[in-house]
Amino acid sequence: MRVVLQRAKRAEVRVDGDVVGKIDRGLMLLVGVTHEDTTEDAAYVAEKVANLRIFEDEQDKMNLSLLDVKGQILSVSQFTLYGDCRKGRRPNFMDAARPDHAETIYEAFNEELSQKGITVETGRFGAMMDVDFVNDGPVTLIVESK
């Protein structure tokens, strides 16, 4: 499992012009799933995302987690995170999980985050989406399960 995590001042995702997910301060997540990923991978990455100390405290040090600042998450499925660009000019997506498996793991990941008391908004799995957000910092990290 691979997540590109971006600290956000605000974020929203639209499908066919309609807002389907929107947050204020928190994290914008692009979530990719590969064939071998399990619900245990989803739980591991959710724990890591919720507890990473990437928000500033009173001394402007990154000492606070999303849970500490009571931030929200906008989670967007992103199979292209497993695009292999090493050969040729067209990415190879063989490492991306098939949609049925990917959706199951993606939903388990979002549920793990919700169970921690985090507000989780999402895009629409498999849809063409327009994502708009303001990166705070900017702070961008990659979190992987393996």
GIMOVEN-V881392 format. One record per residue. N is the residue number from 1. RES is the residue in one letter. OMEGA is omega in whole degrees, -180 to 180 (NA if undefined). Layout:
N,RES,OMEGA  N,RES,OMEGA
//
This chain:
1,M,-178  2,R,179  3,V,169  4,V,-174  5,L,178  6,Q,177  7,R,-173  8,A,171  9,K,175  10,R,178  11,A,174  12,E,178  13,V,-180  14,R,173  15,V,-178  16,D,177  17,G,-179  18,D,176  19,V,179  20,V,177  21,G,-176  22,K,177  23,I,168  24,D,-177  25,R,178  26,G,-175  27,L,171  28,M,-177  29,L,168  30,L,-169  31,V,177  32,G,-178  33,V,176  34,T,-173  35,H,-173  36,E,-176  37,D,-179  38,T,176  39,T,175  40,E,175  41,D,179  42,A,179  43,A,179  44,Y,-178  45,V,178  46,A,178  47,E,-180  48,K,-179  49,V,-177  50,A,-172  51,N,176  52,L,-179  53,R,-175  54,I,176  55,F,-176  56,E,172  57,D,-178  58,E,179  59,Q,-179  60,D,174  61,K,178  62,M,-177  63,N,-174  64,L,179  65,S,175  66,L,178  67,L,-180  68,D,-176  69,V,-179  70,K,179  71,G,-179  72,Q,179  73,I,165  74,L,-175  75,S,-178  76,V,178  77,S,-172  78,Q,-178  79,F,-178  80,T,175  81,L,177  82,Y,174  83,G,179  84,D,-176  85,C,-175  86,R,-177  87,K,175  88,G,-176  89,R,178  90,R,179  91,P,175  92,N,-176  93,F,-178  94,M,-180  95,D,178  96,A,179  97,A,174  98,R,-174  99,P,-178  100,D,179  101,H,-179  102,A,-179  103,E,178  104,T,-179  105,I,178  106,Y,179  107,E,177  108,A,178  109,F,-180  110,N,178  111,E,176  112,E,179  113,L,179  114,S,-180  115,Q,176  116,K,179  117,G,-179  118,I,172  119,T,-179  120,V,172  121,E,-178  122,T,167  123,G,177  124,R,-176  125,F,175  126,G,-178  127,A,169  128,M,-174  129,M,171  130,D,-178  131,V,-179  132,D,178  133,F,175  134,V,179  135,N,-177  136,D,177  137,G,-2  138,P,174  139,V,179  140,T,-179  141,L,174  142,I,178  143,V,-179  144,E,-179  145,S,-177  146,K,NA
//
